Amino acid sequence: MNEKIKVDYLKPFGAGLLHGQLPEDILDGFLNLSDEVISKKTTRWNPALVGAIEDEWKIPDLLYKDFKIDDFLLQAFKTYVRIYLNDIAKFSKFNMENGIDHKPEFDVKVKRGDGWINYTKEHEYNPPHFHSNCSLSSIFYLNNEEDYKEGRLGRTDGVHSVKHNDEDGHTLFIDGSKSNGAILTDRTDDKNAFQGIVHPIIDRTHFTVKPHRGRFFIFPAHLLHCVNPFMGKKGRRITASINCGFTANLVSGPDSIGLQ
């Protein structure tokens, strides 16, 4: 697979998310792997997870190579780590004498952890949670919500999922809570004085993702996320989640970049 993949490093709040679209050959590998996992149902993975989902099945280790997605996964995780480290280095130069313009170089090693396939049916969900015993995690969307979703939860008028505020079946990433800050007031006896603008700056605290076939996200394992339930009997919401660990040793550049 020599096709270059365009990815975006998104920082809607404190933690960065790497977003991309799978090339067709890798997507086909994921789809075939998913079919194999659900047909064999070798290892039920529910006991290791918090979701209220009946069909969650571990991906046997050999299947990553069998379906030719292993190299892609390792490269994708390594890309996240390199962007993350460069991001840290970029800001660390501000507290160093005379500033540092030399970009540090790292020896990055990644190791794939556990992975599983989620076959979610209507009314099932994943509560807010994080992933333990790993550095990074990921979500790969293997179908579109139109493949399984019908109507809206709590709606009886037959309106389908076409409105912008419909987040049934969406993934929600969560970081922190609302930041109120200080609010200026208009109270002053001086008519020429500046009139305060009552409009606080609000930090983004959540980020919602609509499932789209082939879309994927890589993110820090500690980042809280959840999946909303949906309504629809015509199919399953299918995703793959795969964890990863990494090490990064500084090869050249400043001795301290704030990794401690």
C-alpha positions in Angstrom: 0.0 0.0 0.0 1.9 3.0 -1.3 -0.9 5.5 -1.4 -0.3 8.6 0.7 -3.1 9.3 3.2 -4.1 12.8 4.2 -4.6 13.1 7.9 -5.6 16.1 10.2 -4.4 16.6 13.7 -7.4 18.1 15.5 -7.3 19.9 18.9 -10.9 20.9 19.7 -9.8 20.9 23.3 -6.7 19.8 25.3 -6.1 16.4 23.7 -5.2 16.1 20.1 -7.1 13.7 17.7 -5.7 12.4 14.5 -8.4 12.1 11.9 -8.2 10.4 8.5 -10.0 8.5 5.8 -9.0 4.9 5.1 -7.8 4.1 1.5 -10.1 1.6 -0.2 -7.7 -1.3 0.0 -7.2 -0.8 3.8 -11.0 -0.3 4.2 -11.6 -3.6 2.4 -9.1 -5.3 4.7 -11.0 -4.0 7.8 -14.4 -5.0 6.3 -13.1 -8.6 5.6 -11.5 -8.8 9.0 -14.8 -7.7 10.6 -16.8 -10.3 8.7 -14.3 -13.0 9.8 -14.5 -11.9 13.4 -18.3 -11.9 13.6 -18.5 -15.2 11.7 -16.1 -17.0 14.0 -16.8 -15.2 17.3 -13.7 -16.6 18.8 -13.3 -14.5 21.9 -16.2 -12.5 23.4 -14.7 -9.2 24.6 -17.6 -7.8 26.7 -16.0 -8.7 30.1 -13.1 -6.4 29.3 -15.3 -3.5 28.2 -17.9 -1.2 29.8 -20.4 -1.0 26.9 -24.0 -2.2 27.0 -23.4 -4.0 23.7 -24.0 -7.7 23.2 -21.7 -8.3 20.3 -18.1 -7.2 21.1 -15.5 -9.6 19.8 -11.7 -9.5 20.1 -9.7 -9.4 16.9 -7.3 -12.4 16.9 -3.7 -11.2 16.5 -3.0 -13.1 13.3 -5.8 -11.5 11.4 -4.1 -8.1 11.3 -1.5 -9.5 9.0 -3.9 -11.9 7.2 -6.0 -9.0 6.1 -3.0 -6.7 5.4 -3.8 -3.8 7.8 -1.0 -4.3 10.4 1.6 -2.1 8.7 -1.0 0.6 8.1 -2.0 0.6 11.8 1.5 0.8 13.1 2.3 3.7 10.7 -0.9 5.6 11.7 -0.1 5.3 15.4 3.5 6.3 14.8 2.3 9.4 12.8 0.2 10.4 15.8 3.1 10.1 18.2 5.4 12.2 16.0 2.9 15.0 15.6 2.2 14.9 19.3 5.9 15.1 20.2 6.6 17.9 17.7 3.6 19.8 19.2 5.1 19.6 22.7 8.5 20.7 21.4 7.0 23.7 19.6 5.6 25.1 22.8 8.5 24.1 25.1 10.9 26.5 23.3 9.2 29.4 24.9 10.6 28.6 28.3 14.2 28.0 27.1 16.9 30.5 27.0 17.2 32.3 23.6 14.5 30.0 22.2 15.1 26.8 20.3 14.4 26.5 16.6 16.0 23.1 16.0 13.2 20.5 15.8 14.1 17.5 18.0 14.3 14.0 16.5 12.9 10.9 18.3 13.3 7.2 18.0 9.6 6.2 18.1 8.5 2.6 18.7 4.8 1.6 18.7 3.2 -1.7 19.7 -0.3 -2.6 18.9 -2.5 -3.7 21.8 -5.9 -5.3 22.0 -8.4 -4.7 19.3 -12.1 -5.6 19.0 -15.1 -5.2 16.7 -18.3 -3.6 18.0 -21.6 -4.8 16.4 -24.0 -2.4 18.0 -27.8 -2.8 17.6 -30.5 -0.3 18.4 -30.8 1.0 22.0 -27.3 -0.3 22.8 -24.6 2.2 23.9 -21.2 2.9 25.4 -21.2 5.1 28.5 -18.4 7.7 29.1 -15.1 5.7 29.5 -11.4 5.7 28.9 -9.0 2.9 27.9 -6.5 1.5 30.3 -3.1 -0.3 29.9 -2.3 1.6 26.7 -1.1 5.1 25.5 -3.4 5.6 22.5 -6.7 4.2 21.2 -8.6 4.5 18.0 -12.0 4.1 16.3 -12.5 2.9 12.7 -16.0 3.4 11.3 -16.9 0.6 8.9 -20.4 1.7 7.7 -22.6 4.7 7.5 -25.4 5.5 9.9 -27.9 5.2 7.0 -27.1 1.5 6.9 -28.7 0.9 10.3 -30.4 4.0 11.7 -34.1 4.8 11.3 -35.9 7.7 13.0 -35.0 9.4 16.2 -35.0 8.2 19.8 -37.9 9.7 21.6 -39.7 10.7 18.4 -42.9 9.2 17.2 -43.6 11.3 14.1 -41.5 9.2 11.8 -38.9 12.0 11.2 -35.6 10.5 10.0 -32.1 11.5 11.0 -31.7 14.6 8.9 -31.6 17.4 11.4 -28.4 19.0 12.6 -29.1 18.3 16.3 -29.6 14.6 15.8 -26.7 12.8 17.6 -28.2 9.4 18.0 -25.5 6.8 17.4 -22.7 9.4 17.3 -19.4 9.2 19.1 -18.9 11.9 21.7 -15.4 12.9 22.9 -15.4 14.7 26.3 -12.7 16.8 27.9 -13.4 18.9 31.0 -16.4 21.1 31.8 -17.6 24.6 31.0 -15.1 27.4 31.8 -17.1 30.4 33.1 -14.2 32.9 33.5 -14.7 36.5 34.5 -17.5 38.5 33.0 -17.3 42.3 32.7 -20.4 44.4 33.4 -21.7 47.6 32.0 -21.9 49.4 35.4 -20.1 52.7 35.3 -20.8 56.3 36.1 -18.4 57.6 33.5 -20.3 57.9 30.2 -17.0 58.0 28.3 -15.7 54.9 29.9 -15.4 51.6 28.0 -18.6 49.6 28.3 -17.7 46.0 29.1 -18.8 43.3 26.7 -20.7 40.6 28.6 -19.6 37.6 26.5 -17.3 35.1 28.2 -14.9 32.9 26.3 -16.1 29.3 26.5 -13.7 26.4 26.1 -14.9 23.6 23.8 -15.5 20.6 26.1 -16.9 18.0 23.7 -16.6 16.9 20.1 -19.3 14.8 18.3 -18.5 12.5 15.4 -21.1 11.2 12.9 -20.2 7.7 11.7 -18.9 7.7 8.2 -17.6 4.6 6.3 -13.8 4.6 6.3 -13.4 7.5 8.8 -11.0 6.9 11.7 -9.7 8.7 14.7 -6.6 8.1 16.9 -6.6 9.7 20.3 -5.0 9.6 23.8 -6.3 6.6 25.8 -7.2 8.8 28.8 -9.7 10.9 26.7 -13.2 10.2 27.8 -15.6 9.2 25.0 -19.0 7.5 24.7 -21.4 6.3 22.0 -25.1 7.4 22.0 -27.8 4.8 21.4 -29.8 4.9 18.2 -33.1 3.6 16.8 -33.2 1.2 13.8 -33.7 -2.5 13.2 -32.3 -2.8 9.6 -28.6 -3.2 10.5 -25.8 -2.9 13.0 -23.4 0.0 13.7 -20.0 -1.5 13.0 -16.7 -0.1 14.3 -13.3 -1.4 15.2 -11.4 -0.2 18.3 -7.6 -0.8 18.6 -5.3 0.2 21.4 -1.6 1.0 21.2 1.5 1.7 23.4 4.6 3.7 22.4 8.0 4.8 23.6 9.9 7.8 22.3 13.6 8.4 22.9 15.2 11.7 22.1 17.9 11.3 19.4 18.9 14.9 18.8 17.7 18.3 19.9 17.2 20.1 23.2 17.6 18.0 26.3 14.3 19.0 27.8 11.0 19.4 25.9 8.6 19.0 28.7 7.9 15.3 28.5 8.4 14.7 32.2 
